[in-house]
Amino acid sequence: MIINPDNRKIVDHIKKYDDSSTYFRYSDFGESNQKRKESEKHYNKKIEVQNLRDHIDVEKPSSIFVIVDPVSGEPIEAHKGAKEMPLSELAGDIKKLVEYFSGIHVMFRICLCNGY
């Protein structure tokens, strides 16, 4: 039996993010729920300029990208690197599924095509 029962759980997990197969292909799909999911893909998170000091930790290094108004010199936008890669659990599930399908592909090539 070549069917892995864990694959259904992995597919369901992927469908939470990409039920219409557009999540990783298009940057802006237009729906508010899709826009929320879209923001989860990015490693850098937008932070409020008014709360910029709250995001600076003097105990450990971090990076904050600040866009400054060229005339006034005041910050107008800021982004900070997330503590961990976003969607790392989803990425792990996708990797498991890809490896599974790759193994199935190799098996079919060997069995049906007399080799790879």
C-alpha positions in Angstrom: 0.0 0.0 0.0 1.6 3.3 -1.1 -0.9 5.7 0.5 0.4 7.5 3.5 -2.5 8.3 5.9 -0.6 11.4 7.2 -0.9 13.0 3.8 -4.5 13.8 4.3 -3.6 15.9 7.4 -0.8 17.6 5.4 -3.2 18.4 2.5 -5.8 19.8 5.0 -3.1 22.0 6.6 -2.0 23.3 3.2 -5.6 24.0 2.2 -6.0 26.3 5.2 -3.5 28.6 3.4 -4.0 27.8 -0.2 -7.5 26.4 -0.8 -7.7 27.9 -4.3 -4.1 27.4 -5.3 -3.3 31.1 -5.4 -1.6 31.8 -2.1 2.0 31.3 -3.2 1.5 32.3 -6.9 0.0 35.8 -6.6 1.0 38.6 -4.3 -2.4 40.1 -3.9 -5.5 38.0 -4.4 -8.0 40.7 -3.3 -10.0 39.1 -0.5 -9.5 40.4 3.0 -8.9 36.8 4.4 -6.5 36.2 1.6 -4.7 39.5 2.4 -4.3 38.4 6.0 -2.9 35.1 4.9 -0.6 36.9 2.5 0.9 39.0 5.2 1.9 35.8 7.1 4.2 34.8 4.3 6.6 37.7 4.8 9.6 37.4 7.1 9.6 41.1 7.9 6.6 42.5 9.7 5.5 46.1 9.4 5.5 47.9 12.7 4.0 51.2 13.8 6.4 54.1 13.6 4.9 55.6 16.8 5.9 52.4 18.7 9.3 52.1 17.2 11.2 52.3 20.5 9.1 49.5 21.9 10.6 47.1 19.3 14.2 47.9 20.1 15.7 45.3 22.5 19.0 46.6 23.9 19.9 43.1 25.2 20.1 41.4 21.8 20.8 42.6 18.3 17.9 43.0 15.8 17.4 44.8 12.6 14.7 47.3 11.8 14.3 48.9 8.4 13.1 52.5 8.6 11.9 54.6 5.7 12.5 58.3 6.5 10.8 61.3 4.9 13.6 63.0 3.0 12.3 66.5 3.8 11.5 66.3 7.5 13.8 63.4 8.4 11.0 61.8 10.4 10.3 58.0 10.1 7.3 57.3 8.0 7.4 53.5 7.8 9.2 50.7 9.6 9.7 46.9 9.3 11.3 44.5 11.7 12.5 40.9 11.1 10.3 38.3 12.6 11.7 36.1 15.4 11.3 33.0 13.3 10.6 32.2 9.7 6.9 32.5 9.0 4.9 29.4 8.1 7.8 27.1 9.1 5.4 24.4 10.1 3.6 24.7 6.7 7.0 24.6 4.9 7.8 21.4 6.7 4.5 19.8 5.7 5.0 20.9 2.1 8.5 19.4 2.1 7.1 16.0 3.5 4.5 15.9 0.8 6.9 16.8 -2.0 9.3 14.1 -0.8 6.4 11.5 -0.7 5.3 12.4 -4.2 8.9 12.3 -5.5 9.3 8.8 -4.1 6.0 7.7 -5.8 7.3 9.2 -9.0 10.6 7.3 -8.8 8.7 4.1 -8.0 6.5 4.5 -11.1 9.4 5.3 -13.3 11.3 2.2 -12.1 8.4 -0.1 -12.3 6.7 1.1 -15.4 9.5 2.5 -17.4 12.3 0.1 -16.6 14.4 2.6 -14.8 14.7 6.2 -13.9 
